[in-house]
Amino acid sequence: MDKKSVYALSAPRPVGPYSQAVICGGMVYTAGQIGLDPSTGALAGGDVKIQTRQVMANLEAVLSEAGASFNDVVKTTIFILNMADFPLVNEIYGAFFKDTPPARSTVAVAALPLGGLVEIEMIACLPDGSASF
């Protein structure tokens, strides 16, 4: 099966040896995104709400570059530094998935890259069901 790396200029550059997303078998697998502002390469702010909004913007850019959208997402994983922030993250995240929310796991972690407070990764189906390359 062929696979293709996805790179969206409107999302932050990877901070390690990985792709922003990979398309394979009609599916899009995103890397985890933290709240990096793509224009500065720095965290969007020290507040979990600001970072969560930036994470979702970053993921939207990557999904769009791959030919998908939040409507195509079937599974997400949220990594959160402090479970006390879960209601805030959940509120922002939930606004992006009104009709048929994807399956989801949420995990509390000891630390995230670059001091991030939240990281989210997604799996989406391409709308046409096939790879776009």
DSSP file (Angstrom, degrees, kcal/mol; ACC not computed):
  #  RESIDUE AA STRUCTURE BP1 BP2  ACC     N-H-->O    O-->H-N    N-H-->O    O-->H-N    TCO  KAPPA ALPHA  PHI   PSI    X-CA   Y-CA   Z-CA
    1    1 A M              0   0    0      0, 0.0     2,-0.1     0, 0.0     0, 0.0   0.000 360.0 360.0 360.0 132.8    0.0    0.0    0.0
    2    2 A D        -     0   0    0    129,-0.0    23,-0.6     2,-0.0     2,-0.3  -0.472 360.0-164.6 -77.3 149.3    1.3    3.4   -0.9
    3    3 A K  E     -A   24   0A   0     21,-0.2     2,-0.4    -2,-0.1    21,-0.2  -0.974   3.6-160.2-134.4 152.9    1.6    6.2    1.6
    4    4 A K  E     -A   23   0A   0     19,-2.2    19,-3.0    -2,-0.3     2,-0.2  -0.996  16.1-129.7-135.2 134.2    2.1    9.9    1.3
    5    5 A S  E     -A   22   0A   0     -2,-0.4     2,-0.4    17,-0.2    17,-0.2  -0.560  20.8-145.0 -78.1 146.6    3.3   12.5    3.7
    6    6 A V  E     -A   21   0A   0     15,-2.7    14,-1.0    -2,-0.2    15,-0.9  -0.940  16.8-179.1-114.2 134.9    1.3   15.6    4.2
    7    7 A Y        -     0   0    0     -2,-0.4     2,-0.5    13,-0.1     6,-0.1  -0.932   6.3-167.3-136.2 112.7    2.8   19.0    4.9
    8    8 A A    >   -     0   0    0     -2,-0.4     3,-1.5     4,-0.2    54,-0.1  -0.877  13.6-154.4-100.3 122.9    0.6   22.1    5.4
    9    9 A L  T 3  S+     0   0    0     -2,-0.5    -1,-0.1     1,-0.3     4,-0.1   0.756  95.0  61.0 -65.8 -23.9    2.4   25.4    5.3
   10   10 A S  T 3  S+     0   0    0     51,-0.1    -1,-0.3     2,-0.1    51,-0.1   0.294  98.2  69.0 -89.9  11.2   -0.4   26.9    7.5
   11   11 A A  S <  S-     0   0    0     -3,-1.5    26,-0.1    50,-0.1    47,-0.0  -0.855 100.3 -82.1-119.4 160.3    0.4   24.5   10.3
   12   12 A P        -     0   0    0      0, 0.0    -4,-0.2     0, 0.0     3,-0.1  -0.272  48.3-105.4 -62.4 145.5    3.5   24.4   12.5
   13   13 A R        -     0   0    0     25,-0.2    -6,-0.0     1,-0.1    -4,-0.0  -0.424  47.6 -92.7 -63.6 143.8    6.6   22.7   11.2
   14   14 A P        -     0   0    0      0, 0.0    -1,-0.1     0, 0.0     6,-0.1  -0.309  25.9-146.5 -57.8 143.2    7.3   19.4   12.8
   15   15 A V  S    S+     0   0    0     -3,-0.1    -2,-0.0     2,-0.0     0, 0.0   0.156  79.0  18.4 -97.7  17.5    9.6   19.6   15.8
   16   16 A G  S    S-     0   0    0      2,-0.2     2,-2.0     0, 0.0     0, 0.0  -0.915 109.1 -56.2-164.5-173.3   11.1   16.2   15.1
   17   17 A P  S    S+     0   0    0      0, 0.0     2,-0.3     0, 0.0    -2,-0.0  -0.491  94.0  97.6 -82.2  73.6   11.5   13.6   12.4
   18   18 A Y  S    S-     0   0    0     -2,-2.0     2,-0.2    13,-0.0    -2,-0.2  -0.971  70.4-109.1-150.9 162.9    7.8   13.0   11.6
   19   19 A S        -     0   0    0     -2,-0.3     3,-0.1     1,-0.1   -12,-0.1  -0.629  24.6-125.8 -89.5 152.4    5.2   14.0    9.1
   20   20 A Q  S    S-     0   0    0    -14,-1.0    11,-3.0     1,-0.3     2,-0.3   0.866  93.7 -16.5 -62.3 -35.1    2.3   16.3   10.0
   21   21 A A  E     -AB   6  30A   0    -15,-0.9   -15,-2.7     9,-0.3     2,-0.4  -0.972  62.0-141.0-160.2 163.2    0.1   13.5    8.6
   22   22 A V  E     -AB   5  29A   0      7,-1.9     7,-2.6    -2,-0.3     2,-0.5  -1.000  10.4-148.6-131.9 134.7    0.3   10.4    6.5
   23   23 A I  E     +AB   4  28A   0    -19,-3.0   -19,-2.2    -2,-0.4     2,-0.3  -0.894  31.0 153.7-100.5 130.1   -2.3    9.3    3.9
   24   24 A C  E >   -AB   3  27A   0      3,-2.3     3,-1.6    -2,-0.5   -21,-0.2  -0.935  62.4  -3.7-156.3 131.4   -2.5    5.6    3.5
   25   25 A G  T 3  S-     0   0    0    -23,-0.6     3,-0.1    -2,-0.3   -22,-0.1   0.827 128.0 -53.6  58.4  35.5   -5.4    3.3    2.3
   26   26 A G  T 3  S+     0   0    0      1,-0.3   100,-2.9    99,-0.1     2,-0.3   0.600 117.3 109.4  76.7  10.3   -7.9    6.2    2.1
   27   27 A M  E <   -BC  24 125A   0     -3,-1.6    -3,-2.3    98,-0.2     2,-0.5  -0.874  58.9-144.1-119.6 151.9   -7.2    7.3    5.7
   28   28 A V  E     -BC  23 124A   0     96,-3.5    96,-2.6    -2,-0.3     2,-0.6  -0.977  12.4-169.0-115.0 124.4   -5.4   10.3    7.1
   29   29 A Y  E     -BC  22 123A   0     -7,-2.6    -7,-1.9    -2,-0.5    94,-0.2  -0.950  12.3-157.2-113.7 110.9   -3.3    9.8   10.3
   30   30 A T  E     -B   21   0A   0     92,-3.0    -9,-0.3    -2,-0.6     2,-0.2  -0.562  15.3-121.8 -87.5 152.5   -2.3   13.1   11.8
   31   31 A A        -     0   0    0    -11,-3.0    91,-0.2    -2,-0.2     2,-0.2  -0.478  48.8 -83.3 -73.7 160.3    0.7   13.5   14.1
   32   32 A G        -     0   0    0     -2,-0.2     2,-0.5    89,-0.1    89,-0.3  -0.470  47.6-149.8 -64.5 137.8   -0.2   15.0   17.5
   33   33 A Q  B     -D  120   0A   0     87,-2.6    87,-1.8    -2,-0.2     2,-0.2  -0.938  10.0-165.8-113.1 134.2   -0.4   18.7   17.4
   34   34 A I        -     0   0    0     -2,-0.5     2,-1.7    85,-0.2    85,-0.1  -0.561  47.0 -81.8-103.0 177.7    0.3   21.0   20.3
   35   35 A G  S    S+     0   0    0     83,-0.5     9,-3.1    -2,-0.2     2,-0.3  -0.181  70.7 151.0 -80.6  46.7   -0.7   24.7   20.5
   36   36 A L  B     -G   43   0B   0     -2,-1.7     7,-0.2     7,-0.3    22,-0.1  -0.619  46.8-129.9 -78.9 134.6    2.2   26.0   18.4
   37   37 A D    >>  -     0   0    0      5,-3.1     4,-3.3    -2,-0.3     3,-0.9  -0.746  14.1-145.9 -78.9 120.5    1.5   29.2   16.4
   38   38 A P  T 34 S+     0   0    0      0, 0.0   -25,-0.2     0, 0.0    -1,-0.1   0.776  95.1  55.4 -63.4 -24.8    2.7   28.4   12.9
   39   39 A S  T 34 S+     0   0    0      1,-0.1   -28,-0.0   -29,-0.1    -2,-0.0   0.776 124.2  21.1 -79.3 -24.8    3.8   32.0   12.3
   40   40 A T  T <4 S-     0   0    0     -3,-0.9    -1,-0.1     2,-0.2     3,-0.1   0.664  89.4-132.9-113.8 -23.5    6.1   32.1   15.4
   41   41 A G  S  < S+     0   0    0     -4,-3.3     2,-0.2     1,-0.3    -5,-0.1   0.526  72.6 111.1  77.6   5.3    6.9   28.5   16.2
   42   42 A A  S    S-     0   0    0     -5,-0.4    -5,-3.1     1,-0.1    -1,-0.3  -0.702  83.0 -81.4-107.6 161.6    6.1   29.3   19.8
   43   43 A L  B     -G   36   0B   0     -7,-0.2    -7,-0.3    -2,-0.2    -1,-0.1  -0.347  38.4-125.8 -59.2 141.3    3.2   28.1   22.0
   44   44 A A  S    S-     0   0    0     -9,-3.1     2,-0.3     1,-0.2    -1,-0.1   0.728  76.7 -40.8 -64.6 -22.7    0.1   30.3   21.4
   45   45 A G        -     0   0    0    -10,-0.2    -1,-0.2     2,-0.0   -10,-0.1  -0.946  54.3 -96.5 172.9 172.9   -0.1   31.1   25.1
   46   46 A G  S    S+     0   0    0     -2,-0.3     2,-0.4    -3,-0.1    -2,-0.0   0.343  92.0  94.3 -91.1   6.3    0.1   29.7   28.6
   47   47 A D  S  > S-     0   0    0      1,-0.1     4,-2.4     0, 0.0     5,-0.2  -0.832  72.9-138.4-103.5 134.9   -3.6   29.1   28.9
   48   48 A V  H  > S+     0   0    0     -2,-0.4     4,-2.3     1,-0.2     5,-0.2   0.817 103.7  55.4 -63.4 -30.6   -5.1   25.6   28.0
   49   49 A K  H  > S+     0   0    0      2,-0.2     4,-2.2     1,-0.2    -1,-0.2   0.938 109.6  44.9 -67.2 -46.1   -8.0   27.3   26.2
   50   50 A I  H  > S+     0   0    0      1,-0.2     4,-2.0     2,-0.2    -2,-0.2   0.930 115.4  48.0 -62.3 -45.6   -5.8   29.3   23.9
   51   51 A Q  H  X S+     0   0    0     -4,-2.4     4,-2.7     1,-0.2    -1,-0.2   0.887 110.0  52.0 -64.6 -38.6   -3.6   26.3   23.2
   52   52 A T  H  X S+     0   0    0     -4,-2.3     4,-2.3     2,-0.2    -1,-0.2   0.912 108.9  50.2 -65.4 -41.6   -6.6   24.0   22.5
   53   53 A R  H  X S+     0   0    0     -4,-2.2     4,-2.0     1,-0.2    -1,-0.2   0.902 112.5  47.7 -60.9 -40.1   -8.0   26.5   20.0
   54   54 A Q  H  X S+     0   0    0     -4,-2.0     4,-2.7     2,-0.2    -2,-0.2   0.903 108.6  54.1 -68.5 -40.5   -4.5   26.6   18.3
   55   55 A V  H  X S+     0   0    0     -4,-2.7     4,-2.6     1,-0.2    -2,-0.2   0.935 110.3  47.1 -56.2 -47.0   -4.3   22.8   18.3
   56   56 A M  H  X S+     0   0    0     -4,-2.3     4,-2.3     1,-0.2    -1,-0.2   0.876 111.4  50.7 -66.6 -37.3   -7.7   22.6   16.5
   57   57 A A  H  X S+     0   0    0     -4,-2.0     4,-2.0     2,-0.2    -1,-0.2   0.911 111.2  49.2 -64.1 -41.7   -6.6   25.3   14.0
   58   58 A N  H  X S+     0   0    0     -4,-2.7     4,-2.1     1,-0.2    -2,-0.2   0.923 112.4  47.2 -62.9 -44.6   -3.4   23.3   13.3
   59   59 A L  H  X S+     0   0    0     -4,-2.6     4,-3.0     1,-0.2     5,-0.2   0.880 108.8  54.8 -66.1 -37.7   -5.3   20.1   12.8
   60   60 A E  H  X S+     0   0    0     -4,-2.3     4,-2.4     1,-0.2    -1,-0.2   0.910 108.9  48.8 -60.7 -41.5   -7.8   21.8   10.6
   61   61 A A  H  X S+     0   0    0     -4,-2.0     4,-2.2     2,-0.2    -2,-0.2   0.912 113.5  46.0 -64.5 -43.4   -5.0   23.0    8.4
   62   62 A V  H  X S+     0   0    0     -4,-2.1     4,-1.6     2,-0.2    -2,-0.2   0.933 113.7  48.0 -67.0 -46.1   -3.3   19.6    8.2
   63   63 A L  H  X>S+     0   0    0     -4,-3.0     5,-3.0     1,-0.2     4,-0.7   0.921 111.7  51.1 -60.1 -43.5   -6.6   17.8    7.5
   64   64 A S  H ><5S+     0   0    0     -4,-2.4     3,-1.2    -5,-0.2    -1,-0.2   0.915 107.5  52.1 -60.7 -44.6   -7.5   20.3    4.8
   65   65 A E  H 3<5S+     0   0    0     -4,-2.2    -1,-0.2     1,-0.3    -2,-0.2   0.832 109.8  50.6 -60.7 -31.7   -4.1   19.8    3.1
   66   66 A A  H 3<5S-     0   0    0     -4,-1.6    -1,-0.3    -3,-0.2    66,-0.2   0.587 124.0-105.1 -81.5 -11.0   -4.8   16.1    3.1
   67   67 A G  T <<5S+     0   0    0     -3,-1.2    -3,-0.2    -4,-0.7     2,-0.2   0.678  86.6 100.6  94.5  20.6   -8.2   16.6    1.5
   68   68 A A      < -     0   0    0     -5,-3.0    -1,-0.4    -6,-0.2     2,-0.3  -0.702  49.7-158.3-127.5 178.2  -10.3   16.0    4.6
   69   69 A S    >   -     0   0    0     -2,-0.2     3,-1.7    -3,-0.1     4,-0.4  -0.867  45.5 -84.0-146.1 179.0  -12.1   18.0    7.3
   70   70 A F  G >  S+     0   0    0      1,-0.3     3,-1.2    -2,-0.3    26,-0.0   0.804 123.7  66.3 -60.1 -28.2  -13.3   17.5   10.9
   71   71 A N  G 3  S+     0   0    0      1,-0.2    -1,-0.3    30,-0.0    29,-0.0   0.738 100.2  51.0 -63.8 -21.4  -16.5   15.9    9.4
   72   72 A D  G <  S+     0   0    0     -3,-1.7    53,-2.4    52,-0.0     2,-0.3   0.472  82.2 115.4 -94.6  -4.4  -14.2   13.0    8.2
   73   73 A V  E <   +E  124   0A   0     -3,-1.2    51,-0.3    -4,-0.4     3,-0.1  -0.502  32.4 171.7 -73.8 130.3  -12.6   12.4   11.5
   74   74 A V  E     +     0   0A   0     49,-2.8    29,-2.1     1,-0.3     2,-0.3   0.615  64.7  20.8-110.8 -20.1  -13.4    8.9   13.0
   75   75 A K  E     -Ef 123 103A   0     48,-1.6    48,-2.5    27,-0.2     2,-0.3  -0.984  59.1-179.2-153.6 137.3  -11.0    8.8   16.0
   76   76 A T  E     -Ef 122 104A   0     27,-2.0    29,-1.7    -2,-0.3     2,-0.4  -0.949  12.3-155.8-131.9 156.6   -9.1   11.2   18.2
   77   77 A T  E     -Ef 121 105A   0     44,-2.1    44,-2.2    -2,-0.3     2,-0.5  -0.995   9.8-160.1-130.6 129.0   -6.7   11.0   21.1
   78   78 A I  E     -Ef 120 106A   0     27,-2.9    29,-3.1    -2,-0.4     2,-0.5  -0.927   1.7-164.8-109.2 129.1   -6.3   13.9   23.5
   79   79 A F  E     -Ef 119 107A   0     40,-3.5    40,-2.6    -2,-0.5     2,-0.4  -0.966  15.2-175.9-110.7 124.8   -3.2   14.1   25.7
   80   80 A I  E     -Ef 118 108A   0     27,-2.6    29,-2.2    -2,-0.5    38,-0.2  -0.969  27.3-149.8-129.9 138.1   -3.6   16.5   28.5
   81   81 A L  S    S+     0   0    0     36,-2.4     2,-0.4    -2,-0.4    -1,-0.1   0.874  90.4  27.3 -72.5 -37.8   -1.2   17.7   31.1
   82   82 A N    >   -     0   0    0     35,-0.4     3,-2.5     1,-0.1    -1,-0.2  -0.960  63.5-154.1-133.1 114.2   -3.7   18.4   33.9
   83   83 A M  G >  S+     0   0    0     -2,-0.4     3,-1.5     1,-0.3    -1,-0.1   0.704  94.0  72.9 -61.8 -18.4   -7.1   16.5   34.0
   84   84 A A  G 3  S+     0   0    0      1,-0.3    -1,-0.3     2,-0.1     4,-0.2   0.756  94.1  55.4 -64.6 -21.9   -8.5   19.5   35.9
   85   85 A D  G X> S+     0   0    0     -3,-2.5     4,-2.3     1,-0.2     3,-0.5   0.486  79.0  99.8 -85.8  -4.3   -8.4   21.3   32.5
   86   86 A F  H <> S+     0   0    0     -3,-1.5     4,-3.2     1,-0.2     5,-0.2   0.879  77.0  53.2 -53.9 -45.7  -10.5   18.5   30.8
   87   87 A P  H 3> S+     0   0    0      0, 0.0     4,-2.0     0, 0.0    -1,-0.2   0.888 111.3  47.1 -59.7 -37.4  -13.8   20.5   30.9
   88   88 A L  H <> S+     0   0    0     -3,-0.5     4,-1.8    -4,-0.2    -2,-0.2   0.929 115.5  44.3 -67.9 -45.6  -12.2   23.5   29.2
   89   89 A V  H  X S+     0   0    0     -4,-2.3     4,-3.0     1,-0.2     5,-0.3   0.927 113.0  52.3 -63.1 -45.5  -10.5   21.3   26.5
   90   90 A N  H  X S+     0   0    0     -4,-3.2     4,-2.7    -5,-0.2    -1,-0.2   0.880 107.2  52.5 -60.2 -40.6  -13.7   19.3   26.1
   91   91 A E  H  X S+     0   0    0     -4,-2.0     4,-1.0    -5,-0.2    -1,-0.2   0.931 115.0  40.0 -61.7 -47.5  -15.8   22.4   25.6
   92   92 A I  H >< S+     0   0    0     -4,-1.8     3,-0.5     2,-0.2     4,-0.4   0.941 117.9  47.8 -68.5 -48.3  -13.5   23.8   22.8
   93   93 A Y  H >< S+     0   0    0     -4,-3.0     3,-1.8     1,-0.2     4,-0.4   0.918 107.8  56.6 -57.2 -46.6  -13.0   20.4   21.2
   94   94 A G  H >< S+     0   0    0     -4,-2.7     3,-1.3     1,-0.3    -1,-0.2   0.772  93.7  67.4 -60.9 -28.9  -16.7   19.6   21.2
   95   95 A A  T << S+     0   0    0     -4,-1.0    -1,-0.3    -3,-0.5     3,-0.2   0.720  97.8  54.4 -65.1 -19.8  -17.6   22.8   19.3
   96   96 A F  T <  S+     0   0    0     -3,-1.8     2,-0.4    -4,-0.4    -1,-0.3   0.582 107.5  50.9 -88.7 -11.1  -15.8   21.2   16.2
   97   97 A F    <   +     0   0    0     -3,-1.3    -1,-0.2    -4,-0.4   -26,-0.0  -0.721  61.3 146.9-130.9  81.2  -17.9   18.0   16.3
   98   98 A K        +     0   0    0     -2,-0.4    -1,-0.1    -3,-0.2    -2,-0.1   0.946  69.9  31.1 -81.9 -51.9  -21.6   18.8   16.4
   99   99 A D  S    S+     0   0    0      1,-0.2    -2,-0.1     0, 0.0   -28,-0.0   0.989 132.5   4.5 -80.5 -63.9  -23.3   16.0   14.4
  100  100 A T  S    S-     0   0    0    -29,-0.0    -1,-0.2     0, 0.0    -2,-0.1  -0.799  75.5-155.4-126.5  87.9  -21.4   12.8   14.7
  101  101 A P        -     0   0    0      0, 0.0     3,-0.1     0, 0.0    -7,-0.0  -0.309  22.3-113.5 -64.6 147.3  -18.5   13.1   17.0
  102  102 A P        -     0   0    0      0, 0.0   -27,-0.2     0, 0.0   -28,-0.1  -0.260  36.4 -87.7 -72.2 164.5  -15.6   10.7   16.5
  103  103 A A  E     -f   75   0A   0    -29,-2.1   -27,-2.0   -26,-0.0     2,-0.3  -0.417  57.6-167.8 -62.5 151.3  -14.6    8.0   18.9
  104  104 A R  E     -f   76   0A   0    -29,-0.2     2,-0.4    -3,-0.1   -27,-0.2  -1.000  26.0-163.9-151.0 146.1  -12.1    9.5   21.4
  105  105 A S  E     -f   77   0A   0    -29,-1.7   -27,-2.9    -2,-0.3     2,-0.4  -0.967  11.4-160.8-122.6 146.3   -9.6    8.6   24.1
  106  106 A T  E     -f   78   0A   0     -2,-0.4     2,-0.4   -29,-0.2   -27,-0.2  -0.997  10.3-175.8-129.5 129.8   -8.3   11.2   26.6
  107  107 A V  E     -f   79   0A   0    -29,-3.1   -27,-2.6    -2,-0.4     2,-0.4  -0.983  21.6-136.3-129.4 131.5   -5.1   10.5   28.5
  108  108 A A  E     -f   80   0A   0     -2,-0.4     2,-0.3   -29,-0.2   -27,-0.2  -0.717  30.4-168.8 -82.3 136.1   -3.4   12.5   31.3
  109  109 A V        -     0   0    0    -29,-2.2     3,-0.1    -2,-0.4   -30,-0.0  -0.840  31.6-127.3-126.1 161.5    0.4   12.7   30.7
  110  110 A A  S    S-     0   0    0     -2,-0.3     2,-0.3     1,-0.3    -1,-0.1   0.805  89.1  -8.2 -77.4 -30.5    3.4   13.8   32.8
  111  111 A A        -     0   0    0    -31,-0.0    -1,-0.3    -3,-0.0     6,-0.1  -0.986  57.3-149.4-162.3 157.5    4.7   16.2   30.1
  112  112 A L    >   -     0   0    0      4,-0.3     3,-1.6    -2,-0.3     4,-0.1  -0.912  44.5 -75.6-128.8 158.6    4.2   17.3   26.5
  113  113 A P  G >  S+     0   0    0      0, 0.0     3,-2.1     0, 0.0    -1,-0.1  -0.186 112.0   2.5 -55.3 143.1    6.7   18.6   24.0
  114  114 A L  G 3  S-     0   0    0      1,-0.3   -71,-0.2   -80,-0.0    -3,-0.0   0.654 128.7 -65.0  56.1  21.6    7.9   22.2   24.4
  115  115 A G  G <  S+     0   0    0     -3,-1.6    -1,-0.3     1,-0.2     0, 0.0   0.664  84.3 167.8  79.9  16.6    5.8   22.6   27.6
  116  116 A G    <   -     0   0    0     -3,-2.1    -4,-0.3    -4,-0.1    -1,-0.2  -0.205  32.6-150.5 -61.4 155.3    2.5   22.3   25.8
  117  117 A L  S    S+     0   0    0      1,-0.3   -36,-2.4   -70,-0.1   -35,-0.4   0.632  78.0  20.2-100.4 -20.0   -0.7   21.8   27.9
  118  118 A V  E     - E   0  80A   0    -38,-0.2   -83,-0.5   -37,-0.1     2,-0.4  -0.994  58.1-172.4-151.0 144.8   -2.7   19.7   25.4
  119  119 A E  E     - E   0  79A   0    -40,-2.6   -40,-3.5    -2,-0.3     2,-0.4  -0.997   7.9-170.3-138.2 138.8   -1.9   17.6   22.3
  120  120 A I  E     -DE  33  78A   0    -87,-1.8   -87,-2.6    -2,-0.4     2,-0.3  -0.995   4.1-172.4-133.3 137.2   -4.4   16.0   20.0
  121  121 A E  E     - E   0  77A   0    -44,-2.2   -44,-2.1    -2,-0.4     2,-0.3  -0.915  11.5-161.6-122.6 155.5   -4.0   13.5   17.2
  122  122 A M  E     - E   0  76A   0     -2,-0.3   -92,-3.0   -91,-0.2     2,-0.4  -0.946  17.3-154.1-138.0 154.5   -6.7   12.4   14.7
  123  123 A I  E     +CE  29  75A   0    -48,-2.5   -49,-2.8    -2,-0.3   -48,-1.6  -1.000  25.9 177.5-124.5 129.8   -7.6    9.7   12.2
  124  124 A A  E     -CE  28  73A   0    -96,-2.6   -96,-3.5    -2,-0.4     2,-0.4  -0.941  27.9-127.1-132.4 152.6   -9.9   10.6    9.3
  125  125 A C  E     -C   27   0A   0    -53,-2.4   -98,-0.2    -2,-0.3   -99,-0.1  -0.818  33.9-115.9 -91.3 135.7  -11.3    8.9    6.2
  126  126 A L    >   -     0   0    0   -100,-2.9     3,-2.2    -2,-0.4   -58,-0.1  -0.560  27.1-121.3 -68.7 139.2  -10.8   10.7    3.0
  127  127 A P  T 3  S+     0   0    0      0, 0.0    -1,-0.1     0, 0.0   -59,-0.1   0.820 112.8  45.5 -54.5 -35.5  -14.2   11.8    1.6
  128  128 A D  T 3  S-     0   0    0      2,-0.3     3,-0.1     1,-0.0    -2,-0.1   0.477 111.2-121.8 -88.0  -0.8  -13.8    9.8   -1.6
  129  129 A G  S <  S+     0   0    0     -3,-2.2     2,-0.3     1,-0.2  -102,-0.1   0.539  80.3  84.9  77.2   6.5  -12.4    6.8    0.3
  130  130 A S  S    S-     0   0    0   -104,-0.1    -2,-0.3    -5,-0.0    -1,-0.2  -0.931  86.9 -89.1-137.4 162.4   -9.1    6.7   -1.6
  131  131 A A        -     0   0    0     -2,-0.3     2,-0.5     1,-0.1  -103,-0.0  -0.420  32.2-134.9 -68.5 143.8   -5.8    8.3   -1.3
  132  132 A S              0   0    0    -66,-0.2    -1,-0.1     1,-0.2  -109,-0.0  -0.296 360.0 360.0 -99.0  49.3   -5.4   11.5   -3.3
  133  133 A F              0   0    0     -2,-0.5    -1,-0.2  -129,-0.0  -130,-0.0   0.359 360.0 360.0-141.8 360.0   -2.1   10.8   -4.9
